[in-house]
Amino acid sequence: MPNGNSRIVILGAGFAALSAARELRRRAPKAMISLIAPRAEFVYLPSLIWVPPGIRKGSDLVIPLQSFLQKYRINHCACTVTGLKDGGRTVITDHGEVANDALIIATGGRFLKGMPGIEHALTLCEGVAAAERIRDRLDNMSGGNIAFGFGGNPQEPSAMRGGPMFELLFGVDTMLRQQGRRDKFRLTFFNAAAEPGKRLGEKAVRNLLAEMARRGIETHLGEKILRFTDHSVDTETASLPAELILFMPGLTGPLWAAESGIELSAGGFFPADEFCAVTACRKVFVAGDAGSYPGPDWLPKQAHMADLQAKAAAENLLLVLQGKAPVARPRPELICIVDSVNSGMLVYRDPRRSFMLPASRLLHWAKRYFEMHYLRTFK
């Protein structure tokens, strides 16, 4: 194992970064591990869907990391990454440079904002403030048209996050029904793909569209989205009225990736091999949404996959520091519970099988239990 002089740096404070930190400390008790992030806090993004209906407050989902960092003996550098140099051996930040012997990039990605009129849309997964704005807008509406959709990255089709939009759609529908206001709203789901969410599996797509039909949610599918306005979503053949647009753009790599000196993937991500090692770099690994990975075309950009990649990256990093070859490959796996406030549908996919369980109250409570179990690590 690396000795106490090994300087390992992790960039980020999300799922991948914190999973990598735990795995590194477990395997290398004496290593010097530093985490670079603007704030020592973790935002539990999967539960942002519960902010608009009032199941969670934004403050419930922002977890201070002081106890976690102390427990795992992780040094926190409170700064923002702006680039890399020396093949990744030096991290450039807004507070100076940080040298390392090995590096894990886990800063996550960012949303593409090139759609004309994107300023008229709200994006749930941008964080707590966005979720609270959606909540407030819904609270202040007495009726009208709400449009829900998600996009992708044309250069990297897997770089999308559609699951939370299905959850937000069904959750808002349920909330309005519980409030006795559903008849005053027209909900429309739009997507440029004729079969949105196909990465979840064909059966899942059929079930999700059937659930929309059952709930009286209109769909507008298979047409390119041209622009948003303050009152509509415009596609190639229609203008969908919308006083509120809830949209999840496609993903690309972090803004600072262009200053890393690393040749990025077509979609703007750090290119990784099967061991999560950044291509053409020594002792640089990537986990989570910042990377572009080999694997099936349905490989998800989600927290569970980020955790699997982080554990593999940590194990391989330590092997490389010892002069050994990497061996750990993250298992391609998609697991999600599509929640609708009072029930949930389980979607599972791996290279051998794909299935979806019907809506059940137990699955909603399972998702809440998993949140509690996961966050216990950091409290």
N, C-alpha and C positions, 0 to 999 in steps of 0.2 A: 504493500500500500504506500501511497505518497507520504513523505515525511512532513513535519510541521512547517517546512519552508516552501511547500508547494502553494502557490497563490492561484486560487481558482475564483473566477469572477462570473457571476450570473447577472444578466441584464433583464430587468423586469420584476414585477411583484404580483403576477397573476397565477393562474393554475399551474402552468408549466414551470415557471420560475420557482415557486414554493415546493412543488413536488421534487424538482431537481435538487433543491437545497436539502430537503429531508433525506433523499437517497444518498447524496454525497456525504452528508454527516454520518449516516448509518454505516457507510462503507469505508469512510476515511476519517476516523475520530480526530486525527491530529492535523488535518489539512487546514490552511487558512482560507476561509470562504468569505467572499464579500458579495453583497447584493446591491446593485445600482438601480435606484428607482427614485423618482421625485419625492414620494412620500412613503412612510412605513405603514402602509395600509393595503388591505386586500378587499376588492369589491366582488361580491358573490353575484356575478352577472346572471346566472340561470333564474334567480328569483325576481329579477326586475319585472317579469310578467305579472307579478302579484302586487306591484305598487299601484297601478291604475285602479284595480278593484278594491284596494284598501286592505288586503291580507297582510301586506308588509309595508312598513315605512322605509323610506330611503336609508335612514340612519341604521335600520336593522341589518343592512347589507354591506355596510362599510366597517370592516373589522381592523382595529389597530393591531400592528404586528410586533409591538415591543416585546411581549411575552414570548412569542414564537421565536424571534431573533435571539433573545437571551437563552431560551431553552436549547436551541440548536447551535449556539455560539456562532452566529452569523453577524458579520460586520455590515452595517448599512451605510452606504454612501448616498446621501440625499442630494442627488443631482440628476440631470437629464442627459441621456446619451445623444451626441450629435454626430458621431462617426467613429471609424476605426482606422488604425494605421499599423504598419509593420506586420501585415498579414494577420491581424487580429490580436497581436500581442499587446497592443496599446489601445485602450478605450478612450476616446475623446469625449469629454462632457462639458457642460456649461460652467463647471467649477474646476476645470483642469483635466489632467490625464491620469489614467489608472493603468498600471502595468499588470500583466498576468502571465501565468505559465500555461493556463488552459481557460477556455471561455465557453460559456453556454449562452446563446442568444435566445431570450424568451420574452421579448418585449411586446409580443402580439403584433397584429397588423393594424390597418386603418381602413376606413370605408372610402370607396371611390366617390368623389363628389362632382363628377363631370356632367351629370344630368342637368339640362337646362331647367331652371326653376327649382333646384333641389332645396333651396332655402325655404320653400313652402312646405316641406315634408319634415316630420319628426321621426328620428331613428332610435328605437328603444334601446338597443345595445350600446349606444354611445355612453350610457352611464346613468347614475342616479338622477341627475338634473333632467335628463331627457325623459326618463320614466315619470318624474313628477310633473313635467310639463304636459305629458299626455294625460295624466290623471286630472290635472286642473282644466285642460281643455274639455275633456269629457264631462266633468262636473258642471261646466258652464254652458254646455249645449242643451237646449230644450228639445232638439230634434234635428233632422237633416241627414246629409250624406257623409258617410265615412268610407274611405278607400284604403285597402290594405294590400301591400305587395312587397316583393323583394326582387333584387336583381343579382347579376353575377359579374364576373370579370371575364370579358371576351377572350383575353389571352390565357386564362387559366380557369376553365369552367368549374372546377371543384371549389373555387374560392368564393363560396357563398354561405349565407347563414339563413336558411329558410325556416327551420324549426321554430324559433321564437316567434316568427310572424304568424304561423298557424296557431300557436298558443295564444298570442295576443288577440287574434281574430275570434277564436272560440271563447276566450275569456271575456272579451268586451260584450259579445253576444249574450253570454250567461249573466254577466253583471246587469245589463240593461233589462233582461227578463226578470231578474230578482228585484229590480227597482220598479218594475211595472211600466217601463218606458220603451220597450223594444219596438212597439208598433209605430213609434214616432221617428224611427231611424231606418235608413236604407244602407245596408252594409254590402260592399262590393269588394271581391278579391280579384286582383289583376296580376298578370304575369306574362312575360314575353314567351314563355314556354307553353306548349299545348298540354304538357303533363308536368306541372310544377311539383318540385319535391321528389323527382324520380330517383334521386340518390337514395331515398329511404326504401326503395323497392316498389315494384309495380303494384303490388297488392295494397301497399300503404297509400299510394297516390289515389287509387280507386276509392279506398275507404275515406280518405280525407275529403275528396270531392263529394262523395255521397253524404258525408256529415254536413258539408256546407249546404247541399241541397235540402237536407232534412231540416236545417235551421233557417231556411229561407234566405241564405246568403247568396247574392248574385255573383257570377263569375264572368270575367272577360279575359280570355286566355289566347295564347298563340299569336299575339300581335306586338310588334315592337313599340316600346314606350318612347314617345318623342319628347315630351316635356311635362312639367308640372306648372300649374298656375295657382293663384290664391283661391281658386274655386273649382279646379278641375285637374284630372289626369288625362292628358291627350295621347292617344295612340294613333296608329296609321289610319284607322277607319272610324274612330269614335272619340268623343270628348265625354269622359265620365264625370258627372258633377261630384264635387267633394269639398265640403267645408273643412274637413280634416283629412289630411293625407298621412298615413303611417307607412313608412317605407324603409326597408333594410337594403342598402346598396351592396354591391359586391365588394370583396376585400382585395387589398393589395398589401405589400410589405410596409414596414414603418417608414416614416418620412426620411429618417436619417440613413436608411439603407443605401441611398444614392451616394453617401459620403463614406461608405465602408471600404471602398477599394476592391470590393468583391463583385464579380460579374453575376448579376441577378437573373432569375428565371424570367421567362417572357411576361409573366404576370406581376413581376416586381418583388418576388420573394427571394430569400436566401435558399439556393439550391442544395438539397441534401441527398445523401446516398441512403441505402437501406439501413445504415447504422446511425442515422441522424447526424452524420459528420458533414460539415459544409464542404461542398465540392471545391477542390483545389486549395484548401486551407489546412494547415496543420494545427491540431489541438483546438479546433473551433467546431462547436456543435450547435444545433438549433432544435428547438422544441416548441410546439404550439403553432399559433397562427402566423408567425413570422417566416415559416419555412415552406418550401415546396418539396414534396416527398414522392418517391416512387410508390406505386401501389395501385389498387383499383380506382376506377374513375369516380367511385362514390366515397372515397376516403374523406371523412368529415372534418370540418373545422369546428370542433366542439371541445368542451372541457375534458371529457373522458379521454379522447384521443390525445389531447395535449399532455395529460398525466402519463399515459403510456409512453409517449415519445420522450418525456422528461426523464423517466426512470431508465429507459434504454440509453439516452444520451449521457446520463450521469455514470452509469456502469461503464460505458465505452470510453468516456473521458478518462476515468481512473485507470483503465487498462492501457490506454495510449501513454499516459504519464509513466507507466512502468515499462514502456517499450514493447508492449504486447499488442496484438491485433484486436480490433473490436469484434464482439461476438453477439451482442444483444440487438435483436430486431423487434421494434414495437409491433404488436399484433394489430392488424387492421380490424377495427371493430366499431360499429355504430350502435350506441344504446341511447335512447331518449324516451322520456314520457311526455307525450304531447298533452299538456294540461289544459283544462278548461274551467278552472276555478273550483268546481265541485266534483270533477272526475278526471280521468286521464286514460290515454291509450298508449300502450307500450310498443315501441318500434325497435326491432333488433335486426342487425345485419352483420355478417362476417363473410369470408370468402366461400363458405360452404352452404350457408342458409340465410334466409330472410323471412321474417314474419312480423305480424302485428296483432296484438291482443286488443279485443274490443274495449270500449270505454267502461271504466269501473271506478267507483269511489275509492276503493282500496289503493288504486294506483296514484290517485291524487295524494292520499295520505302517505304513500311510499315515497313520493317526491319530497314531501315536507320532512319526512323522517331522514331522508338522505341529506337534505340541507343541514339539519341539526347535527347529524353525525359528522359531516364533512367539516363544518365550522368549529366543532369542538376542538379540533387540532390547534386552532389559532387563538383560542380564548383562555 
